[in-house]
Amino acid sequence: MRVQAIILILMMNLPLALAAQNSETSKQWSLTDCINYALDQNIQVRQSILTNLSNEVSKEQAVAQKLPSLSASARQNFSWAKKDDINGESSFDGNNSTSYGLSSSVTLYNGQRLNNLIKQAELDMQTGIFNSETIKESISLSILNAFLQVLYADENVQNAEKQLEATTEQLGLSEARLESGIISRSDYLQVKSQLATEKLSLANAKSQFAIAKVNLMQLMELPVDENFAIARPKLKEDVNENLEPSSTDVYALALAVKPQVRSSEYQKESAALNEKIAKAAFYPTISADAGLSTGYSNQLSSGYASQISDQIMPTVGVSVAIPIFQKKQVKSSVSQAKINYQNAELNEINTKNELRKSIEQACLDVTTAQIEYEASMEQYQSNLESYAVAEEKFDNGLINSVDFLFEKTNLIVAESSLLQSKYNLIFSYRILDFYKGKPITL
């Protein structure tokens, strides 16, 4: 009943979710909103939920195998026989009979096979749950990366607009100076060329911003809408937390919380039970059965009700099936189960090794990203000071446009590098938190 209820709820909510898609894009989406929506709509996640429901049904079926079976039967039979009378003439004589039966059987002993099947079904159900969590985590990380790409692209557009605005003002100043004969036409054209370059840079930045939004919406399984907008989180001005992460400590935390580790452990336990289940075929199977039957025949003189009550025959029995020669089927099954268990052991080791390597890389990424961020910040501050001096000199006509635009280009490159290192550092921190088992947030 619980499985049917869950399926019914999913079917009822699906049309509502599809209908809501058109109105969802009008709001500003936070990272949590994006992740939750993606998890609700993602096909892999929904398939994993159905797999979990299927595993639950399999477990209920495994438990039910220990219960006695019960079946009823009824048969109506008609037959004819050729008979000769005293005059030597032959004819067909009809006969009809009715029989009823009720039978039941239960397995008393089968080498713990049924008990192990129940344990295995429970393990498979837990494995499915953790597999589903692994899929959800992978999707959440993809959404995080795409969300940060949108933030980065948006901020890049804002920086490009500021640069274009400043250069536009400088072009106006250069034009006035050109008319006054203070600067040459070559200097003026240098500034004008810079303005055209920055217009192209702004167009490219807007294009990258649009692409980043489309990528995010597609990962969310949300129909692309030009009104889609994200809610900008309040990030600290200085994002550097100066961490010194220990891969050993993070790995110890991850082993206790990461679903792929738990999944591989349950898979190994399930594989171990396969060997016990296969070995159960070496042992005898003891079953008990009981039955109740009665019947009616028109060849008897008594009536229908009388025959039914008089011919009731109960039966009770115990049977033992002893395997003697099975053409190496059981031995082969046991050998195959051992091989599968060894493979499950290797899969568990590989899962943990891959997790350890990912954490080692994540810790290194944090350290490297912090260094790059500090270097980018220092470079940006230095170029900003140089640009401020160059701008003052340019405004006062002390340097030409070539020297001024050289400083401005250096500032633009430094600003772009700082912006990229900033979001790279934020992403590195969130990845580290992810392996520690913390929620994915900004």
Secondary structure as UniProt FT lines:
FT   HELIX           2..24
FT   TURN            25..26
FT   STRAND          28..29
FT   HELIX           31..41
FT   HELIX           43..64
FT   TURN            65..66
FT   STRAND          69..84
FT   TURN            86..87
FT   STRAND          90..109
FT   TURN            111..112
FT   HELIX           113..180
FT   HELIX           185..219
FT   TURN            220..221
FT   TURN            226..227
FT   STRAND          229..230
FT   HELIX           247..257
FT   HELIX           259..279
FT   HELIX           280..282
FT   STRAND          285..297
FT   TURN            298..299
FT   HELIX           304..310
FT   STRAND          313..321
FT   TURN            327..328
FT   HELIX           329..395
FT   TURN            396..397
FT   HELIX           401..435
FT   TURN            436..437
//
